[in-house]
């Protein structure tokens, strides 16, 4: 038997849960109407993203798998910080050093190794294509 989760996860993984730890099966319309659910009940769990990455890789979609693994890494980053990072990654919003520092922060503070690698690559591409913030 394969270690690759069966798609779709919602139908084939009894252990599926939200970021809050609430079981997927307990996230129902009734629970939402009664006010039982929190925002974390509606956020995806890192392990679910990793399982989806396994499925994508097995289906031959390596890029989707890489995206899902980076998303799993980012589940521990606070939303306000994610928005700041997103802004820095827009063309001409950050210097090369700022992007390299962002990558270092992702790796050391959050353990987001693959995302840090992606940001370093973006910094190099932005430098090569003239997309870094112009220093005045």
mmCIF file of the C-alpha atoms, coordinates in Angstrom:
data_MODEL
# 
_entry.id   MODEL 
# 
loop_
_atom_site.group_PDB 
_atom_site.id 
_atom_site.type_symbol 
_atom_site.label_atom_id 
_atom_site.label_alt_id 
_atom_site.label_comp_id 
_atom_site.label_asym_id 
_atom_site.label_entity_id 
_atom_site.label_seq_id 
_atom_site.pdbx_PDB_ins_code 
_atom_site.Cartn_x 
_atom_site.Cartn_y 
_atom_site.Cartn_z 
_atom_site.occupancy 
_atom_site.B_iso_or_equiv 
_atom_site.pdbx_formal_charge 
_atom_site.auth_seq_id 
_atom_site.auth_comp_id 
_atom_site.auth_asym_id 
_atom_site.auth_atom_id 
_atom_site.pdbx_PDB_model_num 
ATOM 1   C CA . UNK A 1 1   ? 0.000   0.000  0.000   1.00 0.00 ? 1   UNK A CA 1 
ATOM 2   C CA . UNK A 1 2   ? 1.228   3.487  -0.881  1.00 0.00 ? 2   UNK A CA 1 
ATOM 3   C CA . UNK A 1 3   ? 2.178   6.177  1.646   1.00 0.00 ? 3   UNK A CA 1 
ATOM 4   C CA . UNK A 1 4   ? 0.651   8.766  -0.684  1.00 0.00 ? 4   UNK A CA 1 
ATOM 5   C CA . UNK A 1 5   ? -2.645  10.116 0.697   1.00 0.00 ? 5   UNK A CA 1 
ATOM 6   C CA . UNK A 1 6   ? -5.745  9.469  -1.389  1.00 0.00 ? 6   UNK A CA 1 
ATOM 7   C CA . UNK A 1 7   ? -7.380  12.383 -3.154  1.00 0.00 ? 7   UNK A CA 1 
ATOM 8   C CA . UNK A 1 8   ? -9.698  14.035 -2.250  1.00 0.00 ? 8   UNK A CA 1 
ATOM 9   C CA . UNK A 1 9   ? -8.412  14.321 1.295   1.00 0.00 ? 9   UNK A CA 1 
ATOM 10  C CA . UNK A 1 10  ? -11.752 15.470 2.719   1.00 0.00 ? 10  UNK A CA 1 
ATOM 11  C CA . UNK A 1 11  ? -13.285 12.144 1.746   1.00 0.00 ? 11  UNK A CA 1 
ATOM 12  C CA . UNK A 1 12  ? -10.312 9.865  2.369   1.00 0.00 ? 12  UNK A CA 1 
ATOM 13  C CA . UNK A 1 13  ? -8.503  11.112 5.463   1.00 0.00 ? 13  UNK A CA 1 
ATOM 14  C CA . UNK A 1 14  ? -10.334 10.707 8.758   1.00 0.00 ? 14  UNK A CA 1 
ATOM 15  C CA . UNK A 1 15  ? -7.492  12.523 10.550  1.00 0.00 ? 15  UNK A CA 1 
ATOM 16  C CA . UNK A 1 16  ? -7.864  15.730 8.540   1.00 0.00 ? 16  UNK A CA 1 
ATOM 17  C CA . UNK A 1 17  ? -8.005  18.789 10.779  1.00 0.00 ? 17  UNK A CA 1 
ATOM 18  C CA . UNK A 1 18  ? -7.967  22.561 10.791  1.00 0.00 ? 18  UNK A CA 1 
ATOM 19  C CA . UNK A 1 19  ? -5.157  24.752 12.100  1.00 0.00 ? 19  UNK A CA 1 
ATOM 20  C CA . UNK A 1 20  ? -7.047  24.900 15.409  1.00 0.00 ? 20  UNK A CA 1 
ATOM 21  C CA . UNK A 1 21  ? -6.874  21.129 15.735  1.00 0.00 ? 21  UNK A CA 1 
ATOM 22  C CA . UNK A 1 22  ? -10.627 20.755 15.181  1.00 0.00 ? 22  UNK A CA 1 
ATOM 23  C CA . UNK A 1 23  ? -11.467 17.689 13.110  1.00 0.00 ? 23  UNK A CA 1 
ATOM 24  C CA . UNK A 1 24  ? -12.488 18.473 9.554   1.00 0.00 ? 24  UNK A CA 1 
ATOM 25  C CA . UNK A 1 25  ? -15.672 16.472 10.063  1.00 0.00 ? 25  UNK A CA 1 
ATOM 26  C CA . UNK A 1 26  ? -16.658 18.870 12.874  1.00 0.00 ? 26  UNK A CA 1 
ATOM 27  C CA . UNK A 1 27  ? -16.438 21.945 10.646  1.00 0.00 ? 27  UNK A CA 1 
ATOM 28  C CA . UNK A 1 28  ? -20.022 22.051 9.540   1.00 0.00 ? 28  UNK A CA 1 
ATOM 29  C CA . UNK A 1 29  ? -22.574 24.602 8.462   1.00 0.00 ? 29  UNK A CA 1 
ATOM 30  C CA . UNK A 1 30  ? -24.406 23.984 11.726  1.00 0.00 ? 30  UNK A CA 1 
ATOM 31  C CA . UNK A 1 31  ? -21.250 24.669 13.749  1.00 0.00 ? 31  UNK A CA 1 
ATOM 32  C CA . UNK A 1 32  ? -20.740 27.918 11.848  1.00 0.00 ? 32  UNK A CA 1 
ATOM 33  C CA . UNK A 1 33  ? -24.358 29.053 12.366  1.00 0.00 ? 33  UNK A CA 1 
ATOM 34  C CA . UNK A 1 34  ? -24.214 28.287 16.084  1.00 0.00 ? 34  UNK A CA 1 
ATOM 35  C CA . UNK A 1 35  ? -21.013 30.318 16.480  1.00 0.00 ? 35  UNK A CA 1 
ATOM 36  C CA . UNK A 1 36  ? -18.867 27.345 17.492  1.00 0.00 ? 36  UNK A CA 1 
ATOM 37  C CA . UNK A 1 37  ? -16.195 27.936 14.856  1.00 0.00 ? 37  UNK A CA 1 
ATOM 38  C CA . UNK A 1 38  ? -13.227 30.276 15.199  1.00 0.00 ? 38  UNK A CA 1 
ATOM 39  C CA . UNK A 1 39  ? -11.036 31.789 12.511  1.00 0.00 ? 39  UNK A CA 1 
ATOM 40  C CA . UNK A 1 40  ? -8.419  29.078 13.166  1.00 0.00 ? 40  UNK A CA 1 
ATOM 41  C CA . UNK A 1 41  ? -11.080 26.446 12.472  1.00 0.00 ? 41  UNK A CA 1 
ATOM 42  C CA . UNK A 1 42  ? -11.215 27.816 8.923   1.00 0.00 ? 42  UNK A CA 1 
ATOM 43  C CA . UNK A 1 43  ? -7.436  27.911 8.397   1.00 0.00 ? 43  UNK A CA 1 
ATOM 44  C CA . UNK A 1 44  ? -5.698  24.970 6.806   1.00 0.00 ? 44  UNK A CA 1 
ATOM 45  C CA . UNK A 1 45  ? -3.301  22.849 8.824   1.00 0.00 ? 45  UNK A CA 1 
ATOM 46  C CA . UNK A 1 46  ? 0.319   22.533 7.684   1.00 0.00 ? 46  UNK A CA 1 
ATOM 47  C CA . UNK A 1 47  ? 0.064   18.746 7.643   1.00 0.00 ? 47  UNK A CA 1 
ATOM 48  C CA . UNK A 1 48  ? -2.897  18.915 5.264   1.00 0.00 ? 48  UNK A CA 1 
ATOM 49  C CA . UNK A 1 49  ? -0.836  21.055 2.901   1.00 0.00 ? 49  UNK A CA 1 
ATOM 50  C CA . UNK A 1 50  ? 2.027   18.555 3.098   1.00 0.00 ? 50  UNK A CA 1 
ATOM 51  C CA . UNK A 1 51  ? -0.381  15.734 2.232   1.00 0.00 ? 51  UNK A CA 1 
ATOM 52  C CA . UNK A 1 52  ? -1.680  17.728 -0.716  1.00 0.00 ? 52  UNK A CA 1 
ATOM 53  C CA . UNK A 1 53  ? 1.939   18.236 -1.816  1.00 0.00 ? 53  UNK A CA 1 
ATOM 54  C CA . UNK A 1 54  ? 2.472   14.467 -1.782  1.00 0.00 ? 54  UNK A CA 1 
ATOM 55  C CA . UNK A 1 55  ? -0.586  14.016 -3.973  1.00 0.00 ? 55  UNK A CA 1 
ATOM 56  C CA . UNK A 1 56  ? 0.580   16.717 -6.392  1.00 0.00 ? 56  UNK A CA 1 
ATOM 57  C CA . UNK A 1 57  ? 4.070   15.217 -6.636  1.00 0.00 ? 57  UNK A CA 1 
ATOM 58  C CA . UNK A 1 58  ? 2.655   11.738 -7.248  1.00 0.00 ? 58  UNK A CA 1 
ATOM 59  C CA . UNK A 1 59  ? 0.471   13.182 -10.014 1.00 0.00 ? 59  UNK A CA 1 
ATOM 60  C CA . UNK A 1 60  ? 3.564   14.635 -11.689 1.00 0.00 ? 60  UNK A CA 1 
ATOM 61  C CA . UNK A 1 61  ? 3.005   18.237 -10.666 1.00 0.00 ? 61  UNK A CA 1 
ATOM 62  C CA . UNK A 1 62  ? 6.294   19.122 -8.959  1.00 0.00 ? 62  UNK A CA 1 
ATOM 63  C CA . UNK A 1 63  ? 5.676   22.888 -9.091  1.00 0.00 ? 63  UNK A CA 1 
ATOM 64  C CA . UNK A 1 64  ? 2.320   22.568 -7.329  1.00 0.00 ? 64  UNK A CA 1 
ATOM 65  C CA . UNK A 1 65  ? 3.951   20.314 -4.740  1.00 0.00 ? 65  UNK A CA 1 
ATOM 66  C CA . UNK A 1 66  ? 6.665   22.920 -4.105  1.00 0.00 ? 66  UNK A CA 1 
ATOM 67  C CA . UNK A 1 67  ? 4.041   25.665 -3.748  1.00 0.00 ? 67  UNK A CA 1 
ATOM 68  C CA . UNK A 1 68  ? 2.068   23.595 -1.253  1.00 0.00 ? 68  UNK A CA 1 
ATOM 69  C CA . UNK A 1 69  ? 5.192   22.818 0.789   1.00 0.00 ? 69  UNK A CA 1 
ATOM 70  C CA . UNK A 1 70  ? 6.037   26.523 0.980   1.00 0.00 ? 70  UNK A CA 1 
ATOM 71  C CA . UNK A 1 71  ? 2.452   27.222 2.026   1.00 0.00 ? 71  UNK A CA 1 
ATOM 72  C CA . UNK A 1 72  ? 2.803   24.618 4.784   1.00 0.00 ? 72  UNK A CA 1 
ATOM 73  C CA . UNK A 1 73  ? 5.933   26.389 6.026   1.00 0.00 ? 73  UNK A CA 1 
ATOM 74  C CA . UNK A 1 74  ? 4.105   29.713 6.098   1.00 0.00 ? 74  UNK A CA 1 
ATOM 75  C CA . UNK A 1 75  ? 1.229   28.528 8.297   1.00 0.00 ? 75  UNK A CA 1 
ATOM 76  C CA . UNK A 1 76  ? 3.267   29.532 11.363  1.00 0.00 ? 76  UNK A CA 1 
ATOM 77  C CA . UNK A 1 77  ? 3.908   33.087 10.139  1.00 0.00 ? 77  UNK A CA 1 
ATOM 78  C CA . UNK A 1 78  ? 1.450   35.655 11.542  1.00 0.00 ? 78  UNK A CA 1 
ATOM 79  C CA . UNK A 1 79  ? -0.871  37.126 8.905   1.00 0.00 ? 79  UNK A CA 1 
ATOM 80  C CA . UNK A 1 80  ? 0.305   40.721 9.381   1.00 0.00 ? 80  UNK A CA 1 
ATOM 81  C CA . UNK A 1 81  ? 3.872   39.628 8.798   1.00 0.00 ? 81  UNK A CA 1 
ATOM 82  C CA . UNK A 1 82  ? 2.871   37.624 5.731   1.00 0.00 ? 82  UNK A CA 1 
ATOM 83  C CA . UNK A 1 83  ? 1.270   40.722 4.241   1.00 0.00 ? 83  UNK A CA 1 
ATOM 84  C CA . UNK A 1 84  ? 4.459   42.732 4.849   1.00 0.00 ? 84  UNK A CA 1 
ATOM 85  C CA . UNK A 1 85  ? 6.508   39.977 3.209   1.00 0.00 ? 85  UNK A CA 1 
ATOM 86  C CA . UNK A 1 86  ? 4.148   39.892 0.242   1.00 0.00 ? 86  UNK A CA 1 
ATOM 87  C CA . UNK A 1 87  ? 4.549   43.642 -0.180  1.00 0.00 ? 87  UNK A CA 1 
ATOM 88  C CA . UNK A 1 88  ? 8.353   43.358 -0.072  1.00 0.00 ? 88  UNK A CA 1 
ATOM 89  C CA . UNK A 1 89  ? 8.266   40.757 -2.834  1.00 0.00 ? 89  UNK A CA 1 
ATOM 90  C CA . UNK A 1 90  ? 6.495   43.065 -5.244  1.00 0.00 ? 90  UNK A CA 1 
ATOM 91  C CA . UNK A 1 91  ? 8.855   44.546 -7.861  1.00 0.00 ? 91  UNK A CA 1 
ATOM 92  C CA . UNK A 1 92  ? 10.770  47.656 -6.780  1.00 0.00 ? 92  UNK A CA 1 
ATOM 93  C CA . UNK A 1 93  ? 9.560   47.448 -3.160  1.00 0.00 ? 93  UNK A CA 1 
ATOM 94  C CA . UNK A 1 94  ? 12.739  46.125 -1.549  1.00 0.00 ? 94  UNK A CA 1 
ATOM 95  C CA . UNK A 1 95  ? 16.471  46.215 -1.949  1.00 0.00 ? 95  UNK A CA 1 
ATOM 96  C CA . UNK A 1 96  ? 18.549  43.108 -2.519  1.00 0.00 ? 96  UNK A CA 1 
ATOM 97  C CA . UNK A 1 97  ? 19.780  43.226 1.076   1.00 0.00 ? 97  UNK A CA 1 
ATOM 98  C CA . UNK A 1 98  ? 16.223  43.574 2.388   1.00 0.00 ? 98  UNK A CA 1 
ATOM 99  C CA . UNK A 1 99  ? 15.090  40.497 0.464   1.00 0.00 ? 99  UNK A CA 1 
ATOM 100 C CA . UNK A 1 100 ? 18.113  38.519 1.637   1.00 0.00 ? 100 UNK A CA 1 
ATOM 101 C CA . UNK A 1 101 ? 17.340  39.576 5.228   1.00 0.00 ? 101 UNK A CA 1 
ATOM 102 C CA . UNK A 1 102 ? 13.733  38.462 4.730   1.00 0.00 ? 102 UNK A CA 1 
ATOM 103 C CA . UNK A 1 103 ? 14.939  35.054 3.569   1.00 0.00 ? 103 UNK A CA 1 
ATOM 104 C CA . UNK A 1 104 ? 17.199  34.758 6.592   1.00 0.00 ? 104 UNK A CA 1 
ATOM 105 C CA . UNK A 1 105 ? 14.319  35.688 8.913   1.00 0.00 ? 105 UNK A CA 1 
ATOM 106 C CA . UNK A 1 106 ? 12.038  33.108 7.298   1.00 0.00 ? 106 UNK A CA 1 
ATOM 107 C CA . UNK A 1 107 ? 14.637  30.412 7.703   1.00 0.00 ? 107 UNK A CA 1 
ATOM 108 C CA . UNK A 1 108 ? 15.862  31.172 11.212  1.00 0.00 ? 108 UNK A CA 1 
ATOM 109 C CA . UNK A 1 109 ? 12.708  32.424 12.934  1.00 0.00 ? 109 UNK A CA 1 
ATOM 110 C CA . UNK A 1 110 ? 10.106  30.211 11.252  1.00 0.00 ? 110 UNK A CA 1 
ATOM 111 C CA . UNK A 1 111 ? 12.099  27.268 9.896   1.00 0.00 ? 111 UNK A CA 1 
ATOM 112 C CA . UNK A 1 112 ? 10.764  28.037 6.412   1.00 0.00 ? 112 UNK A CA 1 
ATOM 113 C CA . UNK A 1 113 ? 13.769  26.678 4.524   1.00 0.00 ? 113 UNK A CA 1 
ATOM 114 C CA . UNK A 1 114 ? 12.103  26.222 1.123   1.00 0.00 ? 114 UNK A CA 1 
ATOM 115 C CA . UNK A 1 115 ? 10.379  29.597 1.282   1.00 0.00 ? 115 UNK A CA 1 
ATOM 116 C CA . UNK A 1 116 ? 13.673  31.252 2.224   1.00 0.00 ? 116 UNK A CA 1 
ATOM 117 C CA . UNK A 1 117 ? 15.317  29.575 -0.777  1.00 0.00 ? 117 UNK A CA 1 
ATOM 118 C CA . UNK A 1 118 ? 12.492  30.907 -2.978  1.00 0.00 ? 118 UNK A CA 1 
ATOM 119 C CA . UNK A 1 119 ? 12.956  34.473 -1.637  1.00 0.00 ? 119 UNK A CA 1 
ATOM 120 C CA . UNK A 1 120 ? 16.725  34.293 -2.220  1.00 0.00 ? 120 UNK A CA 1 
ATOM 121 C CA . UNK A 1 121 ? 16.068  33.183 -5.778  1.00 0.00 ? 121 UNK A CA 1 
ATOM 122 C CA . UNK A 1 122 ? 13.602  36.052 -6.213  1.00 0.00 ? 122 UNK A CA 1 
ATOM 123 C CA . UNK A 1 123 ? 16.210  38.512 -4.902  1.00 0.00 ? 123 UNK A CA 1 
ATOM 124 C CA . UNK A 1 124 ? 18.718  37.279 -7.483  1.00 0.00 ? 124 UNK A CA 1 
ATOM 125 C CA . UNK A 1 125 ? 16.174  37.428 -10.317 1.00 0.00 ? 125 UNK A CA 1 
ATOM 126 C CA . UNK A 1 126 ? 15.028  40.917 -9.269  1.00 0.00 ? 126 UNK A CA 1 
ATOM 127 C CA . UNK A 1 127 ? 18.656  42.059 -9.209  1.00 0.00 ? 127 UNK A CA 1 
ATOM 128 C CA . UNK A 1 128 ? 19.352  40.581 -12.636 1.00 0.00 ? 128 UNK A CA 1 
ATOM 129 C CA . UNK A 1 129 ? 16.207  42.102 -14.153 1.00 0.00 ? 129 UNK A CA 1 
ATOM 130 C CA . UNK A 1 130 ? 16.449  45.535 -12.508 1.00 0.00 ? 130 UNK A CA 1 
ATOM 131 C CA . UNK A 1 131 ? 13.376  44.999 -10.335 1.00 0.00 ? 131 UNK A CA 1 
ATOM 132 C CA . UNK A 1 132 ? 14.879  45.986 -6.991  1.00 0.00 ? 132 UNK A CA 1 
ATOM 133 C CA . UNK A 1 133 ? 14.002  49.160 -5.132  1.00 0.00 ? 133 UNK A CA 1 
ATOM 134 C CA . UNK A 1 134 ? 16.046  52.010 -6.467  1.00 0.00 ? 134 UNK A CA 1 
ATOM 135 C CA . UNK A 1 135 ? 18.155  53.610 -3.795  1.00 0.00 ? 135 UNK A CA 1 
ATOM 136 C CA . UNK A 1 136 ? 17.987  57.412 -3.736  1.00 0.00 ? 136 UNK A CA 1 
# 
